[in-house]
Amino acid sequence: MPVESNHPNRSSKSHQQNGYSGPPVIVSAPVAAMYQQEDLDLAQILRIVQRRGWLIASVAIAVTSTIWGWTLTRTPIYRGEFRVLVEEVSQTDPSQQLLQESQIQLSPTFDYSTQIEVLRSPALLEPIAERLRDEYPDVNSGSLAGGLVISRLRDTKVLSVSYLGTDPDKIQAVLEAVSDAYLDYSYEERRTSLQQGVEFVDSQLPDLRERVNTLQVRLEKFRQEYSLIDPESRGNDLSSLISGVEKQRQETQTQLSEARSLYGTLQNQLGFSPDEALAASALSESPRYQNLLNQIREVESQIAVESARWQPGHYAIATLEDKRAELLPLLDAEAERILGEQASSGVNSNLTPTSLELSKQLVTTANQVEVLEARSDALVEVEARLKEEFELVPALAREYTDLQRELKIATESLNRFLSTRETLQIEAAQKSTPWELLSAPATPQTPISPNVPRNLAMGAIAGLLLGAVAAAIAEKLDSVFHSPDEIKAVTKLPLLGVIPFAKSLQTVAAPAGVASDSESETHFGNNGKPSYQRGDRLTQTVTTSEPSSYRTSPFFEAFRSFYANIRFLSSDTPIRSLVISSAAPGEGKSTTSLHLAKAAAAMGQRVLLIDADLRCPQLHSRLDLPNLRGLSNAIVNELSLQQVIQRSPDDDNLCVITAGPIPPDPIKLLSSRRMQNLMAQVRTQFDLVIYDMPPLLGFADSNLLAAHTDGVILVVGLGKTDRAALGQALEALKISPIPVLGIVANGIRAYTTHPYSYYRYHRYYTQNQTTSSSGVEPGKLVHVPRSHFGLQEPDSLKTWLTSRVGMLAIGGVSLTVLLMMMVWVTYSRLATPNPPQSPTPAVESRE
């Protein structure tokens, strides 16, 4: 595609890539920062990887090579190992069990950390060094400790003992000596521990015996003092007795209440006391007394009869009264004889049988009340005494239990010590080794360091990471746009067109086929139309006319789509004039203006292309037109449009006004009244007027003319336009009332987006045209080579090898092969027998 250059003194070669030329414009940092805040997505990351693939691969190869070289310079280090079981699996050491139970522990648990330090101590390693010194004079306790690595296998009772060095035979000898020394050490430690256990038992036995005897005497005195064998059983007995006495007392109280109630009832019925009742009962039971009483009653009965017959004082009455008087003393004498002192109490001795029975019951009840009261008092006293004794039982039981527990503990301790002494004596008499060698030392065959696969893998990973970091830094420092999506995301403006990248255009007189981008050159000839020159190698030639091949190419179709989008911007008021500009020089604005004008003219529009770049005009050279008279002449000399307009020989609908001679002050001309009148005049005569203007940054030309047009379209060169420059240009346009119609992305490459999807449609729609021109039956699908559209065939090996995907694949395969060769060379070197080495260096760890 033809390109532009804003610097006339540049060579033609610098104008052969979509108008890219000139250095980027540097703008202020705040504006640049404002347009650099974007979020990366997966597609952007992939595009970054594609763009920076060689940087990533270079860093990865450099880092991997450095690691490989460092690995080759390392001295091989070997490791020998043996494992030893340091604790019994199923039983406990009797001496340790004894010491744990007696709370005097020499070693409560196996302290692995301390044991490992003991095994590495000079006191234990010096005898081993003396044993090895005859064969290896350089060996000492320090070198042994430096090469030994002792660790406990996780959650086991096994110690792993390894030795690191450069001589496998020396490692074997050291490990054999160390294993023998460790087994001897374990035997001596066990024998010493058992002997200490026996001595400890012998020192504790006298005190234990004395304590057992003391406790037995205290228990005996306790039983004698309180006359009991077991306080607990005595307490149970007392509890049962208290319950029985309490029950008896309650029953006695019930009986006493009943007796007292009966006694009161009988006393009320008889009207005398129990003593009187007793006396009356005694008199009633005396025959003599009753006989006298009956005689008196008979005399009194006769007196009553005679009194009815005779007057008082009658002889008969007096005789009876005398007889009664004689009997009464006898009755009193008899009563006194029977009752004694109670004879004068006026006891009624004349009782009926019922009264006599009640009197007897009264006496019996009175006696029962006295008996029950005495029994109740006795039961209360007994209950109080039992409760007092029961209250002493808990204290006695506690004291008794303490004595029993102390005696039991002392007795059990004495028995254990006696049993343990016998066990320790038996163990001490044995010659077995407590530690067991699980795996014997073996001569190491393969070095553990350097670890070639690990080092190379880590080097490759580190290289890729550093390469990614370098790519990210390079991408961060790279402030240009690389894809149309980035432009849309930053500017938020409509993307009106995407112009594909083309290397160059040349003119030939005769029709010719189109070769691939890498093998053909195209340019504009004298007639201003693009034609194609056959390269050294062509994939396939399609015989067609020059205009047809150009106007059906993807490049020209991109400009047709570009103009169609411009027309769709405003359906009510069509866009009649516009300014094509860019943020900085070299973005391809003149090329874009020219081919946009051709596309619009090809679509039937009357187009006027005005080269308004009075500082560095380009259109006349692109179209091979004379520039003797142009826009500057029309303004300064007031020439008419007919005098400055030149018609394109390729299309009658396309007219051009070149810039003319460069004036000393372009701003003065562009801001003149004559220029405004000229713009108004051409607007009415043409369907579309395109102004090719200088860049926006640093020049006011575009702003002056754009204010009198329908808007400005900015050309953004992919891989060229600086983000900050574009941001500053947009900020400048915001200040003035100039509408920005949109953005056109210039110079898109195949790896930037999906290239085949764009060209596939052109290939489909141009098949019939191609086959018809070559005599193929219409409607029949035939293969049209992609070289017809300026592209390589997909089955071309050279095309695939030169593509980004191919280059990345080749780089990955090369890196893999390089790593495999490094591993093979390193292992070959390490497998070579080592010459005699210097003294073994001290190695502190496995890694």
Secondary structure, DSSP 8 states (H G I E B T S, - for coil): -----S-TTS-GGGG-STT--S------HHHHHHT------HHHHHHHHHHTHHHHHHHHHHHHHHHHHHHHHS--BEEEEEEEE-S-SS---HHHHHHHHTT--S-SS--HHHHHHHHTSHHHHHHHHHHHTTT-TT--HHHHHHHEEEEE-TTSSEEEEEEEES-HHHHHHHHHHHHHHHHHHHHHHHHHHHHHHHHHHHHHHHHHHHHHHHHHHHHHHHHHHHT-S-HHHHHHHHHHHHHHHHHHHHHHHHHHHHHHHHHHHHHHHH-S-HHHHHHHHHHHT-HHHHHHHHHHHHHHHHHHHHHHHS-TT-HHHHHHHHHHHHHHHHHHHHHHHHHGGGGGG-------HHHHHHHHHHHHHHHHHHHHHHHHHHHHHHHHHHHHHHHTHHHHHHHHHHHHHHHHHHHHHHHHHHHHHHHHHHHHH----SSEEEE------S--BS-HHHHHHHHHHHHHHHHHHHHHHHHHH--B--SHHHHHHHH-S-EEEEEE-----B--SS------TTT-B-BB-TTS-BB-B--S--S------HHHHHHTSHHHHHHHHHHHHHHHH-SSS---EEEEEESSTTSSHHHHHHHHHHHHHHTT--EEEEE--SSS--HHHHHT---SSSHHHHHHS---HHHH-EE-SS-TTEEEE---S--S-HHHHHTSHHHHHHHHHHHHH-SEEEEE---STT--HHHHHHTTSS-EEEEEETTTSBHHHHHHHHHHHHHTT--EEEEEEEEE-TTTS-HHHHHHHHHHHTHHHHHHHTT--TT------GGGGT---TT-HHHHHHSHHHHHHHHHHHHHHHHHHHHHHHHHHHTS------S-----S--
